[in-house]
Amino acid sequence: MSSNNKLLQRLTQKGDGFNGLVLDGGMGTELKLQGVFKNLNEYTTLWSAAALLHEEGRQAVKQAHRDYIDAGAQLLITNTYACTTEILGKAGIEHRQEELIGHACRLAQEAIAESGKACLIAGSMPPLSVSYRPDLVADDALLKAGYEKIATILEKNGVDLFMCETMTCIKEAAAAVSASRACSSKPVFVAVTLDKPVKAGMKRRRSERAAPSTVSQNLTSVLRSGEPLSELAAQLNEQVNGFLINCCSPEAATLGLQQLLEATRHQKPCGVYANHFEPIPRDWKLDAGGDGSGGLLTIRSDLSPVEYAKYAQMWADMGASMIGGCCGISPEHIRVLTETINSRPGAKTVKTATATDATDATIDKDDHTAKRRSGCNSPGLEGKSPDLVADLDGGAAIEAQ
């Protein structure tokens, strides 16, 4: 059996400790930190695709891949997130889509070969135009054509699986999954980004404090479209090999992971690769503003590698099969989380643990900041700091708006 097949098999293995795969971290933000982009306009117009246009940038992409592998990543996602005809068209280079996707796949392959380590390559199937904006998702015909073209190029360039990522609505996710299936027999995973969870039933008054054990039961994880995460799982369960939550806060991802595991009855691989950002506005665009600076997102100050690893450990305890990071999560974050989840003595999969069970929270509607008031009451979370539950951009608890 090949090393890659053994890695894929790990996603369905059960047992003590973390038996799944460590994913890589953010690419665009890592390249920006390395000074790859000539100017802000280049970054906000083409984002990570700009690095594929010249040899210096391509070498930086390969080095970033290598840094993630050396940090412990066993699955790389191709640097093709911004290689859609819509994004490339902003610079008049949409005709170079196949060339640039080919470069990106080759760079990931070279990084793995040079590392001498076993590592899978996931072909990125991203939003075709603007991330985080379900209101700007194209019509069915355009989605089908766009995704089938990307999937065909990725398949031609030898990816091991497809990652339909940062999906904002079920329509978008279904189109990306369907195109991947139509173009290849390789595994297909879907990763969605979440909005603030919504509270089921009637609103409770701020003065009425819910019991810690009921907090998560009263909240529903939703996509940025407002569609329940459970509905996505129900509609796509037979079409995908696994589900992930990506590019939202680790707090939102924790609640979402619990609900994904419940929706799939723990019978399908699920995972998380959260981001490092402050809340993302509903009307966000990367190239907003005259010089593009209006689209820059703020990095949180409270997600050091050690703090992020605490979430990773929680996800592993809950039963996640894939754990990594998205925008703003660095190789150092991946190194620390890899060490953390692989060194837990006698760790066992805990199916019901969630950050929302760790706290009795009330919400400040002005800044959506959780005010922690009690300790942990959930299996697998005893002794964890209530401060794990904070940022409410889809965070651990929120009153219905």
VEXLUM-73965 format. One record per residue (C-alpha): x, y negated, z; residue number from 1. Coordinates in steps of 0.02 Angstrom, whole numbers. Layout:
N
[[X; Y; Z]; NUM]
...
***
This chain:
401
[[0; 0; 0]; 1]
[[66; -172; -46]; 2]
[[106; -302; 85]; 3]
[[-34; -412; 21]; 4]
[[-163; -274; 34]; 5]
[[-106; -241; 213]; 6]
[[-130; -425; 253]; 7]
[[-306; -422; 181]; 8]
[[-347; -267; 282]; 9]
[[-303; -359; 441]; 10]
[[-456; -467; 419]; 11]
[[-570; -321; 461]; 12]
[[-465; -240; 596]; 13]
[[-530; -239; 774]; 14]
[[-436; -220; 936]; 15]
[[-349; -313; 1075]; 16]
[[-261; -474; 1034]; 17]
[[-268; -575; 873]; 18]
[[-265; -457; 724]; 19]
[[-308; -580; 587]; 20]
[[-211; -702; 479]; 21]
[[-132; -870; 517]; 22]
[[-170; -999; 382]; 23]
[[-64; -1148; 334]; 24]
[[-101; -1330; 378]; 25]
[[-132; -1493; 286]; 26]
[[-42; -1529; 122]; 27]
[[-91; -1705; 69]; 28]
[[-54; -1782; 238]; 29]
[[110; -1685; 249]; 30]
[[165; -1750; 79]; 31]
[[118; -1926; 130]; 32]
[[227; -1912; 286]; 33]
[[371; -1855; 175]; 34]
[[356; -2014; 70]; 35]
[[313; -1920; -89]; 36]
[[189; -2047; -156]; 37]
[[256; -2199; -245]; 38]
[[123; -2314; -176]; 39]
[[-43; -2314; -86]; 40]
[[-143; -2324; -246]; 41]
[[-64; -2164; -312]; 42]
[[-108; -2075; -150]; 43]
[[-288; -2134; -145]; 44]
[[-317; -2105; -331]; 45]
[[-241; -1932; -357]; 46]
[[-202; -1879; -178]; 47]
[[-99; -1719; -170]; 48]
[[-111; -1692; -359]; 49]
[[6; -1841; -383]; 50]
[[149; -1737; -312]; 51]
[[130; -1612; -455]; 52]
[[171; -1743; -586]; 53]
[[359; -1751; -556]; 54]
[[497; -1635; -501]; 55]
[[532; -1723; -336]; 56]
[[351; -1705; -286]; 57]
[[342; -1524; -340]; 58]
[[494; -1482; -235]; 59]
[[411; -1568; -87]; 60]
[[255; -1461; -112]; 61]
[[360; -1303; -115]; 62]
[[454; -1357; 41]; 63]
[[290; -1391; 132]; 64]
[[232; -1215; 87]; 65]
[[396; -1145; 148]; 66]
[[384; -1244; 311]; 67]
[[213; -1168; 344]; 68]
[[274; -993; 306]; 69]
[[423; -1016; 422]; 70]
[[302; -1080; 555]; 71]
[[201; -918; 544]; 72]
[[74; -942; 405]; 73]
[[22; -782; 316]; 74]
[[-97; -867; 195]; 75]
[[-60; -1021; 90]; 76]
[[-193; -1122; 2]; 77]
[[-138; -1188; -168]; 78]
[[-105; -1374; -185]; 79]
[[-248; -1387; -311]; 80]
[[-378; -1472; -202]; 81]
[[-365; -1632; -304]; 82]
[[-343; -1546; -473]; 83]
[[-521; -1571; -531]; 84]
[[-560; -1656; -695]; 85]
[[-657; -1789; -600]; 86]
[[-508; -1838; -491]; 87]
[[-377; -1818; -627]; 88]
[[-488; -1920; -741]; 89]
[[-463; -2073; -631]; 90]
[[-285; -2080; -697]; 91]
[[-331; -2022; -872]; 92]
[[-243; -1854; -854]; 93]
[[-389; -1733; -845]; 94]
[[-316; -1645; -997]; 95]
[[-171; -1588; -886]; 96]
[[-281; -1491; -765]; 97]
[[-224; -1317; -818]; 98]
[[-41; -1370; -818]; 99]
[[-51; -1445; -643]; 100]
[[-146; -1298; -568]; 101]
[[-14; -1185; -645]; 102]
[[124; -1287; -563]; 103]
[[37; -1275; -395]; 104]
[[16; -1086; -403]; 105]
[[196; -1062; -456]; 106]
[[260; -1170; -313]; 107]
[[166; -1065; -185]; 108]
[[232; -906; -263]; 109]
[[411; -971; -263]; 110]
[[399; -1024; -81]; 111]
[[341; -851; -31]; 112]
[[476; -765; -134]; 113]
[[612; -874; -60]; 114]
[[549; -843; 117]; 115]
[[559; -655; 98]; 116]
[[399; -639; 200]; 117]
[[230; -566; 161]; 118]
[[103; -702; 126]; 119]
[[-59; -717; 28]; 120]
[[-107; -858; -90]; 121]
[[-284; -926; -88]; 122]
[[-339; -1025; -239]; 123]
[[-426; -1184; -183]; 124]
[[-601; -1213; -251]; 125]
[[-634; -1390; -186]; 126]
[[-774; -1517; -203]; 127]
[[-769; -1571; -384]; 128]
[[-777; -1758; -351]; 129]
[[-786; -1834; -176]; 130]
[[-756; -1739; -14]; 131]
[[-880; -1749; 132]; 132]
[[-1019; -1818; 20]; 133]
[[-1164; -1698; -11]; 134]
[[-1259; -1844; -88]; 135]
[[-1132; -1852; -229]; 136]
[[-1130; -1667; -274]; 137]
[[-1155; -1643; -461]; 138]
[[-1300; -1555; -545]; 139]
[[-1302; -1367; -571]; 140]
[[-1235; -1369; -749]; 141]
[[-1086; -1478; -705]; 142]
[[-1047; -1375; -550]; 143]
[[-1050; -1214; -649]; 144]
[[-937; -1280; -787]; 145]
[[-815; -1364; -669]; 146]
[[-796; -1218; -550]; 147]
[[-785; -1085; -685]; 148]
[[-643; -1182; -767]; 149]
[[-545; -1196; -605]; 150]
[[-577; -1014; -557]; 151]
[[-520; -954; -728]; 152]
[[-356; -1050; -715]; 153]
[[-324; -989; -537]; 154]
[[-358; -809; -587]; 155]
[[-241; -826; -735]; 156]
[[-104; -888; -617]; 157]
[[-115; -740; -500]; 158]
[[-195; -800; -338]; 159]
[[-240; -664; -213]; 160]
[[-409; -733; -165]; 161]
[[-521; -884; -183]; 162]
[[-557; -1012; -48]; 163]
[[-710; -1118; -85]; 164]
[[-669; -1253; 40]; 165]
[[-737; -1412; 119]; 166]
[[-909; -1371; 52]; 167]
[[-1040; -1496; 111]; 168]
[[-1202; -1412; 59]; 169]
[[-1267; -1240; 12]; 170]
[[-1290; -1288; -171]; 171]
[[-1107; -1336; -187]; 172]
[[-1046; -1182; -94]; 173]
[[-1156; -1064; -196]; 174]
[[-1093; -1136; -360]; 175]
[[-910; -1118; -310]; 176]
[[-936; -940; -247]; 177]
[[-1035; -889; -401]; 178]
[[-901; -956; -519]; 179]
[[-764; -866; -423]; 180]
[[-861; -703; -434]; 181]
[[-894; -728; -619]; 182]
[[-709; -753; -658]; 183]
[[-627; -625; -544]; 184]
[[-650; -469; -439]; 185]
[[-537; -537; -303]; 186]
[[-600; -581; -127]; 187]
[[-698; -742; -110]; 188]
[[-712; -843; 52]; 189]
[[-814; -998; 83]; 190]
[[-762; -1135; 205]; 191]
[[-882; -1275; 253]; 192]
[[-860; -1442; 338]; 193]
[[-984; -1484; 475]; 194]
[[-1082; -1636; 530]; 195]
[[-1130; -1674; 709]; 196]
[[-1231; -1529; 779]; 197]
[[-1415; -1563; 803]; 198]
[[-1515; -1524; 956]; 199]
[[-1655; -1400; 935]; 200]
[[-1825; -1445; 1003]; 201]
[[-1866; -1601; 1101]; 202]
[[-1738; -1731; 1151]; 203]
[[-1694; -1733; 1333]; 204]
[[-1668; -1896; 1421]; 205]
[[-1490; -1947; 1460]; 206]
[[-1524; -1927; 1645]; 207]
[[-1578; -1746; 1624]; 208]
[[-1427; -1632; 1631]; 209]
[[-1436; -1463; 1546]; 210]
[[-1360; -1311; 1627]; 211]
[[-1190; -1266; 1551]; 212]
[[-1252; -1095; 1495]; 213]
[[-1391; -1173; 1391]; 214]
[[-1294; -1311; 1303]; 215]
[[-1242; -1209; 1152]; 216]
[[-1413; -1127; 1139]; 217]
[[-1492; -1299; 1116]; 218]
[[-1376; -1352; 975]; 219]
[[-1374; -1305; 792]; 220]
[[-1218; -1322; 685]; 221]
[[-1258; -1405; 520]; 222]
[[-1167; -1443; 359]; 223]
[[-1144; -1625; 312]; 224]
[[-1303; -1603; 209]; 225]
[[-1398; -1565; 369]; 226]
[[-1428; -1383; 318]; 227]
[[-1405; -1259; 461]; 228]
[[-1245; -1157; 458]; 229]
[[-1349; -1002; 489]; 230]
[[-1445; -1035; 327]; 231]
[[-1283; -1041; 228]; 232]
[[-1230; -875; 305]; 233]
[[-1397; -796; 263]; 234]
[[-1394; -852; 82]; 235]
[[-1212; -810; 43]; 236]
[[-1178; -662; 157]; 237]
[[-1189; -534; 17]; 238]
[[-1083; -637; -102]; 239]
[[-931; -680; 2]; 240]
[[-796; -584; 94]; 241]
[[-794; -705; 240]; 242]
[[-842; -875; 309]; 243]
[[-735; -1015; 379]; 244]
[[-759; -1189; 449]; 245]
[[-635; -1319; 391]; 246]
[[-593; -1504; 388]; 247]
[[-700; -1558; 535]; 248]
[[-659; -1582; 719]; 249]
[[-603; -1429; 818]; 250]
[[-747; -1463; 937]; 251]
[[-875; -1448; 797]; 252]
[[-783; -1297; 728]; 253]
[[-791; -1207; 895]; 254]
[[-980; -1215; 906]; 255]
[[-992; -1174; 721]; 256]
[[-881; -1022; 738]; 257]
[[-992; -952; 875]; 258]
[[-1145; -973; 767]; 259]
[[-1060; -898; 614]; 260]
[[-1010; -745; 713]; 261]
[[-1187; -727; 778]; 262]
[[-1263; -752; 604]; 263]
[[-1151; -618; 529]; 264]
[[-1169; -503; 681]; 265]
[[-979; -499; 692]; 266]
[[-977; -391; 535]; 267]
[[-887; -514; 421]; 268]
[[-720; -604; 442]; 269]
[[-742; -782; 505]; 270]
[[-614; -916; 540]; 271]
[[-570; -1098; 569]; 272]
[[-449; -1226; 501]; 273]
[[-498; -1392; 578]; 274]
[[-429; -1565; 542]; 275]
[[-341; -1699; 645]; 276]
[[-453; -1846; 601]; 277]
[[-563; -1966; 694]; 278]
[[-747; -1958; 639]; 279]
[[-770; -1968; 450]; 280]
[[-898; -2099; 393]; 281]
[[-1049; -2037; 296]; 282]
[[-1010; -2154; 150]; 283]
[[-825; -2109; 143]; 284]
[[-723; -2115; -18]; 285]
[[-535; -2093; -28]; 286]
[[-516; -2235; -153]; 287]
[[-632; -2356; -61]; 288]
[[-579; -2538; -59]; 289]
[[-483; -2637; -187]; 290]
[[-314; -2561; -144]; 291]
[[-382; -2394; -83]; 292]
[[-341; -2429; 98]; 293]
[[-525; -2423; 143]; 294]
[[-523; -2234; 120]; 295]
[[-380; -2196; 239]; 296]
[[-434; -2093; 389]; 297]
[[-367; -2113; 565]; 298]
[[-267; -1974; 646]; 299]
[[-325; -1930; 822]; 300]
[[-203; -1960; 963]; 301]
[[-260; -1812; 1069]; 302]
[[-220; -1662; 958]; 303]
[[-38; -1624; 988]; 304]
[[21; -1451; 933]; 305]
[[-3; -1389; 1112]; 306]
[[-179; -1459; 1124]; 307]
[[-229; -1390; 953]; 308]
[[-160; -1220; 1003]; 309]
[[-283; -1218; 1149]; 310]
[[-424; -1221; 1023]; 311]
[[-338; -1088; 919]; 312]
[[-326; -976; 1071]; 313]
[[-511; -1002; 1104]; 314]
[[-554; -958; 923]; 315]
[[-449; -800; 935]; 316]
[[-537; -751; 1096]; 317]
[[-705; -778; 1013]; 318]
[[-660; -658; 872]; 319]
[[-594; -767; 730]; 320]
[[-502; -672; 594]; 321]
[[-420; -824; 514]; 322]
[[-348; -974; 605]; 323]
[[-252; -1122; 535]; 324]
[[-265; -1308; 506]; 325]
[[-325; -1434; 378]; 326]
[[-285; -1619; 351]; 327]
[[-162; -1688; 478]; 328]
[[-116; -1519; 550]; 329]
[[72; -1499; 528]; 330]
[[195; -1354; 520]; 331]
[[233; -1385; 703]; 332]
[[49; -1363; 746]; 333]
[[50; -1198; 652]; 334]
[[209; -1141; 738]; 335]
[[141; -1175; 912]; 336]
[[-30; -1098; 877]; 337]
[[52; -943; 802]; 338]
[[157; -919; 957]; 339]
[[7; -950; 1068]; 340]
[[-118; -831; 989]; 341]
[[12; -694; 965]; 342]
[[77; -699; 1143]; 343]
[[-83; -685; 1244]; 344]
[[-60; -536; 1361]; 345]
[[-202; -412; 1351]; 346]
[[-314; -531; 1256]; 347]
[[-479; -458; 1201]; 348]
[[-606; -519; 1075]; 349]
[[-741; -615; 1165]; 350]
[[-896; -633; 1058]; 351]
[[-991; -765; 1155]; 352]
[[-859; -890; 1209]; 353]
[[-885; -1068; 1153]; 354]
[[-825; -1240; 1199]; 355]
[[-1004; -1294; 1233]; 356]
[[-1013; -1168; 1375]; 357]
[[-860; -1249; 1452]; 358]
[[-945; -1409; 1500]; 359]
[[-1103; -1494; 1555]; 360]
[[-1096; -1648; 1446]; 361]
[[-1193; -1809; 1434]; 362]
[[-1174; -1919; 1283]; 363]
[[-1134; -2101; 1261]; 364]
[[-1234; -2143; 1105]; 365]
[[-1122; -2290; 1064]; 366]
[[-960; -2195; 1041]; 367]
[[-1022; -2014; 1048]; 368]
[[-894; -1973; 1182]; 369]
[[-930; -1828; 1297]; 370]
[[-918; -1864; 1482]; 371]
[[-860; -1700; 1559]; 372]
[[-943; -1659; 1724]; 373]
[[-908; -1478; 1765]; 374]
[[-794; -1330; 1737]; 375]
[[-807; -1172; 1634]; 376]
[[-945; -1044; 1643]; 377]
[[-918; -939; 1488]; 378]
[[-831; -771; 1461]; 379]
[[-655; -800; 1400]; 380]
[[-650; -982; 1451]; 381]
[[-622; -969; 1637]; 382]
[[-482; -1084; 1688]; 383]
[[-488; -1183; 1526]; 384]
[[-492; -1372; 1545]; 385]
[[-661; -1454; 1517]; 386]
[[-563; -1584; 1420]; 387]
[[-559; -1462; 1274]; 388]
[[-731; -1531; 1232]; 389]
[[-720; -1711; 1180]; 390]
[[-734; -1791; 1007]; 391]
[[-915; -1788; 954]; 392]
[[-892; -1804; 766]; 393]
[[-987; -1642; 762]; 394]
[[-921; -1610; 936]; 395]
[[-976; -1497; 1074]; 396]
[[-1140; -1579; 1120]; 397]
[[-1249; -1720; 1056]; 398]
[[-1425; -1782; 1077]; 399]
[[-1532; -1775; 923]; 400]
[[-1525; -1941; 834]; 401]
***
